[in-house]
Amino acid sequence: MARPPAAEPRAPQSGVEMAFDALLGGVIDRIFTGHQASREVPGFHTHTGEQVLVGLEGEGTLEIQRQAGTAQERRASFRFAEGDVAVLGTDKPHRWITPTGELVVLAINLGPREAAPRKLEPLAQDYEVVAASLLGGGIPEVYPGLVKGDAEFTRLVEQYQAESRVRRPGVRIRVGALALEILVHLARRCVATDPQRVLDERRAATIERLAPRHYVERARVIMHANYRTNLPLEALAEQVGLSVTHLHRLFVAELGQPPMQYMRQYRLRRAAEALAGTERPVAQIARDVGFASAERFAKAFRQYFQQSPRMYRATALKEGRALL
């Protein structure tokens, strides 16, 4: 298989191209060539998104560090050559070693599917199934010889190379379409290599992890556990595994409000429970739910419940229930 050309800088996107990129969920596709001499063992590195890699030429070794297992199990080593496919999860440490020469790899980095526009949601969901079929929860991480001698895959890669070489009108749309075709082809080959029952279980778990509600629910759990403290938005996003901007966008899409507004309202609802169900002083309740002062608490409470904390308590006690 011919060696691909060096990657060229991308031109500014048109509206159609941006919509197509959004449909793919921000897929970044590129072909790169890795060189490594045996005396220069590289360090491990990670990627912020999932990555699908296919050996096009040469051979080498892919080493992966896992988070669980014994010391020996945590570091897995795979021979990687033409026709092999590797699927790496987000932030999975790995490195390439090619002591005998050169390894040419087709690399497709997967971006956040949650960025797809709502009007394209059915197609985005289908793309999630493709991604889940490839990822499979990270097991197996390497499919040996999955596309070796695969004429259809070779044809798609050759078209990809031709489009990258000649920058004709619509090149980004065409390259994006070919990248998606390659992903679908690889996903279907992965499906053919696994027992259907195991694949269905893996796909369901992976799709759940990729769904926007998963990240929002994970953030809510963290917020509920830390509502008494001033948890910075940056720290919350880091724990969830998203950027601040991405987390903000998901909260607005799923709950109709940004994260910090949700946190503030959750604190006030917990305060209302305490007002209705305990005799603790208002100032103490304000501190308990994370407000710096009773005055700020009273102002926020009045804005949210349309009455002061003391009026809320009096009404709740009179009616024998919390007014949530």
C-alpha positions in Angstrom: 0.0 0.0 0.0 1.4 3.4 -1.0 2.6 5.7 1.7 0.3 8.6 2.4 1.3 12.2 1.8 2.1 14.5 4.7 -0.9 16.2 6.3 -1.6 19.8 5.0 -3.0 22.7 7.1 -6.8 22.8 7.0 -8.6 25.6 5.2 -11.2 27.6 7.0 -14.5 25.7 7.2 -17.6 26.6 5.3 -21.1 26.4 6.9 -21.7 23.0 5.2 -18.3 21.7 6.3 -19.0 22.8 9.9 -22.4 21.0 9.8 -20.7 17.9 8.5 -18.1 18.0 11.2 -20.8 18.4 13.8 -22.6 15.4 12.3 -19.5 13.3 12.7 -19.3 14.6 16.3 -16.0 16.5 15.8 -14.1 13.6 14.2 -10.5 14.5 13.5 -8.9 12.2 10.9 -5.3 12.1 10.0 -2.5 9.8 8.7 0.9 9.9 10.3 4.2 8.1 10.1 6.0 7.1 13.2 9.8 6.4 13.4 11.5 4.9 16.4 15.0 3.6 16.8 15.5 0.7 19.2 18.0 2.7 21.3 15.4 5.5 21.8 12.5 3.9 23.7 9.8 6.6 23.8 7.8 7.6 26.8 4.1 6.9 27.1 1.6 9.5 25.9 -2.2 9.9 25.8 -4.9 11.5 23.7 -7.9 13.4 24.9 -10.3 11.4 22.7 -10.7 7.8 21.5 -8.4 6.8 18.7 -8.7 4.1 16.0 -5.4 3.0 14.4 -4.8 0.8 11.4 -1.4 -0.6 10.3 -0.8 0.3 6.6 2.9 -0.5 6.2 5.8 -1.9 8.2 5.6 -3.3 11.8 6.3 -2.4 15.4 5.1 -2.8 18.9 2.2 -1.1 20.6 2.5 -0.9 24.4 -0.5 0.0 26.5 -0.8 0.8 30.2 -4.0 -0.3 31.8 -5.4 1.0 35.1 -6.2 -2.3 36.7 -4.6 -5.7 37.3 -1.1 -6.8 38.3 2.0 -4.9 37.3 2.4 -7.3 34.4 -1.2 -7.1 33.4 -1.2 -3.3 33.5 1.3 -3.1 30.7 0.2 -5.0 27.6 2.4 -5.4 24.5 1.1 -6.1 21.0 2.9 -6.7 17.8 1.4 -4.3 15.3 1.7 -4.6 11.5 -0.1 -4.1 8.2 -3.8 -5.0 8.5 -3.9 -4.8 12.3 -6.4 -2.5 14.0 -6.0 -1.0 17.5 -8.7 0.9 19.4 -7.5 3.1 22.3 -9.8 4.7 24.9 -9.6 8.3 26.1 -6.4 9.1 28.1 -5.1 5.6 27.8 -1.2 5.7 28.1 0.5 4.0 25.1 3.7 4.2 23.1 5.0 2.9 19.8 8.3 1.0 19.4 9.6 0.2 15.9 13.1 -1.2 16.3 13.3 -2.7 12.7 12.4 0.4 10.8 9.2 2.3 10.0 5.6 1.9 10.8 2.9 3.7 8.7 -0.4 4.0 10.6 -3.8 5.4 9.6 -5.1 7.2 12.7 -8.6 8.5 13.2 -9.2 10.4 16.4 -12.8 10.5 17.6 -14.3 13.7 19.0 -17.2 14.3 21.3 -20.4 12.9 19.8 -22.5 15.2 22.2 -21.6 18.2 19.9 -23.9 16.9 17.1 -26.9 19.3 16.5 -30.2 18.1 17.8 -31.7 18.0 14.3 -29.1 15.4 13.4 -29.7 13.3 16.6 -30.9 10.1 14.8 -27.7 10.1 12.7 -25.6 10.9 15.7 -27.1 8.0 17.6 -26.2 5.7 14.7 -22.7 7.0 14.8 -22.5 6.2 18.5 -23.3 2.6 17.7 -20.5 2.6 15.2 -18.1 4.1 17.8 -19.3 1.6 20.5 -18.8 -1.3 18.1 -15.2 -0.2 17.6 -14.4 0.8 21.2 -16.1 -2.2 22.9 -15.0 -0.9 26.3 -11.4 -1.2 25.2 -11.4 -5.0 25.0 -9.9 -6.3 22.8 -7.6 -3.3 22.3 -6.0 -4.8 19.2 -7.6 -6.8 16.4 -4.8 -8.7 14.6 -5.1 -8.8 10.8 -8.6 -7.4 10.9 -8.3 -5.7 7.5 -5.3 -7.5 6.0 -6.1 -8.3 2.4 -9.4 -6.4 2.7 -9.9 -5.0 -0.8 -12.7 -2.7 0.3 -10.6 -1.2 3.1 -7.7 -0.7 0.7 -10.0 1.1 -1.8 -11.3 3.5 0.9 -7.7 4.3 2.1 -6.5 4.9 -1.5 -9.4 7.3 -2.1 -8.6 9.0 1.2 -5.0 9.4 0.1 -6.0 10.7 -3.3 -8.3 13.3 -1.8 -5.6 14.5 0.6 -3.1 14.8 -2.2 -5.2 16.9 -4.5 -7.0 19.8 -2.7 -10.1 20.0 -4.9 -13.3 21.8 -4.0 -15.2 19.9 -1.3 -12.1 18.1 -0.1 -13.0 18.4 3.6 -16.5 17.0 3.0 -15.1 14.2 0.9 -12.4 13.3 3.3 -14.8 13.4 6.2 -17.2 11.1 4.3 -14.4 8.7 3.6 -13.3 8.8 7.3 -16.8 7.9 8.3 -17.0 5.1 5.7 -13.7 3.7 7.0 -15.1 3.8 10.6 -18.3 2.0 9.6 -16.3 -0.6 7.6 -14.0 -1.2 10.6 -17.0 -1.4 13.0 -18.7 -4.0 10.9 -15.6 -6.1 10.7 -15.2 -5.8 14.5 -18.8 -7.0 14.9 -18.1 -10.0 12.6 -15.1 -11.1 14.9 -17.0 -11.1 18.2 -19.9 -13.3 19.6 -23.0 -11.2 19.2 -24.0 -11.5 22.9 -20.7 -10.1 24.1 -20.8 -7.3 21.6 -24.3 -6.3 22.5 -23.3 -6.0 26.2 -20.2 -4.0 25.3 -22.1 -1.7 22.9 -24.8 -1.0 25.5 -22.2 0.0 28.1 -20.2 2.1 25.7 -23.1 4.0 24.3 -24.3 4.8 27.8 -20.8 6.2 28.6 -20.9 8.3 25.4 -24.4 9.7 26.0 -24.6 13.3 27.1 -26.8 12.3 30.1 -24.0 10.1 31.4 -21.7 13.1 31.9 -24.5 15.3 33.3 -25.5 12.6 35.8 -21.9 12.1 36.8 -21.5 15.8 37.4 -24.7 15.9 39.4 -23.5 13.1 41.7 -20.3 15.0 42.3 -22.2 18.3 42.9 -24.6 16.6 45.3 -21.7 15.2 47.3 -19.9 18.6 47.4 -22.7 21.1 47.7 -21.5 22.4 51.1 -18.2 23.5 49.5 -17.3 26.0 46.8 -16.4 23.4 44.2 -14.9 25.4 41.2 -16.4 24.7 37.8 -13.0 23.9 36.5 -12.5 21.1 39.1 -16.0 19.7 38.4 -15.3 19.6 34.6 -11.9 17.9 35.3 -13.5 15.2 37.4 -16.2 14.5 34.8 -13.6 14.4 32.0 -14.8 17.3 29.9 -13.8 20.9 29.2 -15.7 23.6 31.1 -17.3 24.8 27.8 -18.4 21.3 26.9 -19.9 20.6 30.4 -21.7 23.9 30.3 -23.2 23.1 26.9 -24.4 19.6 28.0 -26.0 21.0 31.2 -27.9 23.6 29.2 -29.0 21.1 26.6 -30.0 18.4 29.2 -31.4 20.5 32.1 -32.0 23.9 30.6 -29.5 25.7 32.9 -25.7 26.0 33.4 -23.9 23.9 36.1 -23.4 26.6 38.6 -27.0 27.7 38.5 -28.0 24.1 39.0 -25.7 23.9 42.0 -27.1 27.1 43.5 -30.7 25.8 43.2 -29.7 22.4 44.7 -28.2 24.2 47.7 -31.4 26.2 48.2 -33.6 23.1 47.9 -31.5 21.4 50.6 -31.7 24.5 52.7 -35.5 24.4 52.3 -35.6 20.8 53.5 -33.6 21.9 56.6 -35.9 24.8 57.3 -39.0 22.7 57.1 -37.6 19.7 59.0 -35.3 21.1 61.7 -35.1 24.0 64.1 -31.5 24.9 63.3 -31.0 28.7 63.0 -31.1 30.2 59.5 -27.5 31.4 59.7 -26.3 27.8 60.5 -28.4 26.4 57.6 -26.9 29.0 55.3 -23.3 27.8 56.3 -24.3 24.2 56.0 -25.4 24.6 52.4 -22.3 26.5 51.4 -23.3 30.2 51.6 -20.6 32.6 52.8 -23.1 34.7 54.8 -26.7 34.6 56.0 -27.5 37.8 54.0 -26.4 36.3 50.7 -28.4 33.1 51.5 -31.5 35.1 52.4 -31.3 37.1 49.2 -30.8 34.0 47.0 -33.6 32.1 48.9 -36.0 34.9 48.4 -35.3 35.1 44.7 -35.8 31.4 44.2 -38.8 30.7 46.5 -40.4 34.1 46.4 -40.3 34.4 50.2 -37.8 34.7 53.0 -36.3 31.7 54.8 -38.3 32.5 58.0 -41.6 32.9 56.1 -40.9 29.6 54.3 -40.2 27.8 57.6 -43.4 29.3 59.2 -45.6 28.2 56.2 -44.0 24.8 56.0 -44.5 24.2 59.8 -48.1 25.4 59.6 -48.9 23.0 56.7 -46.8 20.2 58.1 -44.8 19.7 54.9 -41.9 21.2 53.0 -42.8 23.4 50.1 -40.4 22.1 47.4 
